[in-house]
Amino acid sequence: MSTLQWAGLLVLAAFAGAVVPFQSAINSNLARGLGHPLWATLASLLVSVLVLLPVILALRLPLPSLTFISKAPLWMWAGGAFGVCFVALAVVLLPKLGASGFVALALAGQVIASMVLDHFGLFGLVEKQLTVSRIFGAVLLIAGVVLIQFGGVLERNAVAAG
């Protein structure tokens, strides 16, 4: 893969992360208007389907194999449930934690879970052993989360004490 292709992938990954706080903030407002976070979650996921279907049709993608659908293990369908979990929790937690706090905590959870998935090669992923440097990176990330979420309190306490 060329450097330009890698750069493009990095930009797309950053964009994927950048849309999360916007989605969560918008859905939190939608929840207030609709009266409950789960209604906003449902609305968000329905809009996702409405946006995705025309793209699938425009690309003229073939229908999935009915054989695969009937034989796929149940765990393969869990992604949708995880999506509901993320969207619903984002709707509830973002107004309480703030966008930066929620995203930092969500990112920390994603990195830790990803390291476990990689270490054991779960779900067909290539194994990437847990190393001291990877663990240290996770610790630094968690320290960053603490500073993002509680840094203001720590600064105010230091000023008040000093």
C-alpha beads as a LAMMPS data file, in Angstrom:
LAMMPS data file: protein, C-alpha beads

162 atoms
161 bonds

1 atom types
1 bond types

-500.0 500.0 xlo xhi
-500.0 500.0 ylo yhi
-500.0 500.0 zlo zhi

Masses

1 110.0

Atoms # bond

1 1 1 0.000 0.000 0.000
2 1 1 1.370 3.403 -0.946
3 1 1 1.981 6.253 1.477
4 1 1 -0.857 8.184 -0.138
5 1 1 -3.245 5.262 0.347
6 1 1 -2.180 4.976 4.010
7 1 1 -2.701 8.713 4.470
8 1 1 -6.178 8.396 2.974
9 1 1 -7.034 5.572 5.374
10 1 1 -5.759 7.607 8.330
11 1 1 -7.883 10.589 7.306
12 1 1 -10.960 8.369 6.933
13 1 1 -10.362 6.801 10.362
14 1 1 -9.997 10.259 11.915
15 1 1 -13.205 11.337 10.168
16 1 1 -14.999 8.262 11.542
17 1 1 -13.959 9.323 15.025
18 1 1 -14.799 12.967 14.423
19 1 1 -18.442 12.260 13.581
20 1 1 -19.070 10.515 16.922
21 1 1 -19.432 13.628 19.106
22 1 1 -21.629 15.288 16.469
23 1 1 -23.870 12.213 16.256
24 1 1 -24.074 11.947 20.026
25 1 1 -24.809 15.642 20.585
26 1 1 -27.487 15.682 17.894
27 1 1 -29.071 12.482 19.228
28 1 1 -29.083 13.890 22.778
29 1 1 -31.106 16.852 21.558
30 1 1 -33.376 14.512 19.643
31 1 1 -33.926 12.469 22.827
32 1 1 -35.118 15.567 24.689
33 1 1 -37.508 16.359 21.864
34 1 1 -38.814 12.807 21.525
35 1 1 -39.098 12.290 25.264
36 1 1 -36.709 9.371 25.801
37 1 1 -33.183 8.295 24.761
38 1 1 -34.432 5.044 23.260
39 1 1 -36.742 6.901 20.856
40 1 1 -33.752 8.922 19.698
41 1 1 -31.732 5.715 19.336
42 1 1 -34.454 4.174 17.189
43 1 1 -34.771 7.341 15.093
44 1 1 -31.004 7.467 14.563
45 1 1 -30.842 3.851 13.458
46 1 1 -33.842 4.253 11.141
47 1 1 -32.163 7.239 9.500
48 1 1 -29.048 5.065 9.128
49 1 1 -31.089 2.497 7.204
50 1 1 -32.686 5.202 5.050
51 1 1 -29.253 6.612 4.180
52 1 1 -27.629 3.225 3.598
53 1 1 -30.275 1.597 1.377
54 1 1 -29.928 4.067 -1.526
55 1 1 -26.131 3.680 -1.374
56 1 1 -26.479 -0.118 -1.583
57 1 1 -28.909 0.238 -4.491
58 1 1 -26.709 2.783 -6.295
59 1 1 -23.720 0.455 -6.017
60 1 1 -25.889 -2.419 -7.308
61 1 1 -24.604 -4.738 -4.621
62 1 1 -25.791 -8.337 -4.967
63 1 1 -28.109 -9.681 -2.302
64 1 1 -26.387 -11.562 0.520
65 1 1 -26.300 -15.346 0.419
66 1 1 -29.351 -16.866 2.093
67 1 1 -27.213 -19.908 2.882
68 1 1 -24.789 -17.766 4.851
69 1 1 -27.620 -15.916 6.604
70 1 1 -29.231 -19.176 7.702
71 1 1 -25.965 -20.754 8.899
72 1 1 -24.111 -17.775 10.413
73 1 1 -23.482 -18.153 14.141
74 1 1 -25.544 -15.881 16.372
75 1 1 -22.505 -13.897 17.523
76 1 1 -22.146 -12.526 13.989
77 1 1 -25.413 -10.620 14.434
78 1 1 -24.330 -8.957 17.688
79 1 1 -22.874 -5.910 15.918
80 1 1 -26.334 -4.372 15.635
81 1 1 -26.938 -4.843 19.347
82 1 1 -23.575 -3.222 20.122
83 1 1 -24.530 -0.341 17.839
84 1 1 -27.768 0.197 19.755
85 1 1 -25.831 0.057 23.019
86 1 1 -23.331 2.682 21.858
87 1 1 -25.903 5.073 20.402
88 1 1 -28.230 4.803 23.417
89 1 1 -25.431 5.247 25.956
90 1 1 -24.021 8.182 23.992
91 1 1 -27.439 9.868 24.065
92 1 1 -27.655 9.441 27.851
93 1 1 -24.029 10.072 28.846
94 1 1 -22.865 12.861 26.536
95 1 1 -24.997 15.575 28.221
96 1 1 -23.679 14.477 31.630
97 1 1 -19.990 13.958 30.769
98 1 1 -19.619 16.512 27.987
99 1 1 -18.533 15.642 24.464
100 1 1 -14.824 15.452 25.284
101 1 1 -15.357 13.378 28.425
102 1 1 -17.706 10.933 26.746
103 1 1 -15.537 10.508 23.666
104 1 1 -12.346 10.146 25.725
105 1 1 -13.922 7.471 27.923
106 1 1 -15.463 5.704 24.929
107 1 1 -12.093 5.775 23.165
108 1 1 -10.347 4.357 26.232
109 1 1 -12.887 1.527 26.333
110 1 1 -12.413 0.913 22.618
111 1 1 -8.623 0.750 22.902
112 1 1 -8.679 -1.612 25.891
113 1 1 -11.266 -3.902 24.274
114 1 1 -9.339 -3.779 20.986
115 1 1 -6.150 -4.840 22.726
116 1 1 -7.958 -7.860 24.191
117 1 1 -9.431 -8.738 20.780
118 1 1 -5.997 -8.410 19.154
119 1 1 -4.155 -10.333 21.873
120 1 1 -6.402 -13.367 21.546
121 1 1 -7.103 -12.998 17.812
122 1 1 -10.829 -13.084 18.509
123 1 1 -13.398 -13.057 15.697
124 1 1 -10.779 -13.921 13.102
125 1 1 -8.473 -10.977 13.812
126 1 1 -4.726 -11.347 13.440
127 1 1 -3.107 -11.882 16.837
128 1 1 -1.119 -8.924 18.189
129 1 1 0.425 -9.871 21.487
130 1 1 0.100 -7.604 24.480
131 1 1 3.469 -5.969 25.032
132 1 1 4.830 -3.605 27.644
133 1 1 4.744 -0.745 25.158
134 1 1 1.111 -1.451 24.195
135 1 1 0.098 -1.617 27.861
136 1 1 2.020 1.612 28.547
137 1 1 0.179 3.249 25.641
138 1 1 -3.161 2.216 27.178
139 1 1 -2.082 3.578 30.569
140 1 1 -1.123 6.891 28.937
141 1 1 -4.498 6.971 27.193
142 1 1 -6.313 6.404 30.488
143 1 1 -4.200 9.148 32.092
144 1 1 -5.275 11.414 29.246
145 1 1 -8.914 10.511 29.875
146 1 1 -8.510 11.430 33.550
147 1 1 -6.964 14.780 32.605
148 1 1 -9.665 15.514 30.024
149 1 1 -12.508 14.607 32.369
150 1 1 -11.154 15.805 35.722
151 1 1 -8.316 18.196 34.829
152 1 1 -10.343 21.301 35.673
153 1 1 -11.205 19.954 39.115
154 1 1 -7.571 19.003 39.737
155 1 1 -6.420 22.486 38.685
156 1 1 -9.008 24.222 40.888
157 1 1 -8.025 22.058 43.867
158 1 1 -4.322 22.783 43.282
159 1 1 -4.998 26.539 43.104
160 1 1 -7.188 26.410 46.230
161 1 1 -4.553 24.425 48.137
162 1 1 -1.632 26.573 47.004

Bonds

1 1 1 2
2 1 2 3
3 1 3 4
4 1 4 5
5 1 5 6
6 1 6 7
7 1 7 8
8 1 8 9
9 1 9 10
10 1 10 11
11 1 11 12
12 1 12 13
13 1 13 14
14 1 14 15
15 1 15 16
16 1 16 17
17 1 17 18
18 1 18 19
19 1 19 20
20 1 20 21
21 1 21 22
22 1 22 23
23 1 23 24
24 1 24 25
25 1 25 26
26 1 26 27
27 1 27 28
28 1 28 29
29 1 29 30
30 1 30 31
31 1 31 32
32 1 32 33
33 1 33 34
34 1 34 35
35 1 35 36
36 1 36 37
37 1 37 38
38 1 38 39
39 1 39 40
40 1 40 41
41 1 41 42
42 1 42 43
43 1 43 44
44 1 44 45
45 1 45 46
46 1 46 47
47 1 47 48
48 1 48 49
49 1 49 50
50 1 50 51
51 1 51 52
52 1 52 53
53 1 53 54
54 1 54 55
55 1 55 56
56 1 56 57
57 1 57 58
58 1 58 59
59 1 59 60
60 1 60 61
61 1 61 62
62 1 62 63
63 1 63 64
64 1 64 65
65 1 65 66
66 1 66 67
67 1 67 68
68 1 68 69
69 1 69 70
70 1 70 71
71 1 71 72
72 1 72 73
73 1 73 74
74 1 74 75
75 1 75 76
76 1 76 77
77 1 77 78
78 1 78 79
79 1 79 80
80 1 80 81
81 1 81 82
82 1 82 83
83 1 83 84
84 1 84 85
85 1 85 86
86 1 86 87
87 1 87 88
88 1 88 89
89 1 89 90
90 1 90 91
91 1 91 92
92 1 92 93
93 1 93 94
94 1 94 95
95 1 95 96
96 1 96 97
97 1 97 98
98 1 98 99
99 1 99 100
100 1 100 101
101 1 101 102
102 1 102 103
103 1 103 104
104 1 104 105
105 1 105 106
106 1 106 107
107 1 107 108
108 1 108 109
109 1 109 110
110 1 110 111
111 1 111 112
112 1 112 113
113 1 113 114
114 1 114 115
115 1 115 116
116 1 116 117
117 1 117 118
118 1 118 119
119 1 119 120
120 1 120 121
121 1 121 122
122 1 122 123
123 1 123 124
124 1 124 125
125 1 125 126
126 1 126 127
127 1 127 128
128 1 128 129
129 1 129 130
130 1 130 131
131 1 131 132
132 1 132 133
133 1 133 134
134 1 134 135
135 1 135 136
136 1 136 137
137 1 137 138
138 1 138 139
139 1 139 140
140 1 140 141
141 1 141 142
142 1 142 143
143 1 143 144
144 1 144 145
145 1 145 146
146 1 146 147
147 1 147 148
148 1 148 149
149 1 149 150
150 1 150 151
151 1 151 152
152 1 152 153
153 1 153 154
154 1 154 155
155 1 155 156
156 1 156 157
157 1 157 158
158 1 158 159
159 1 159 160
160 1 160 161
161 1 161 162
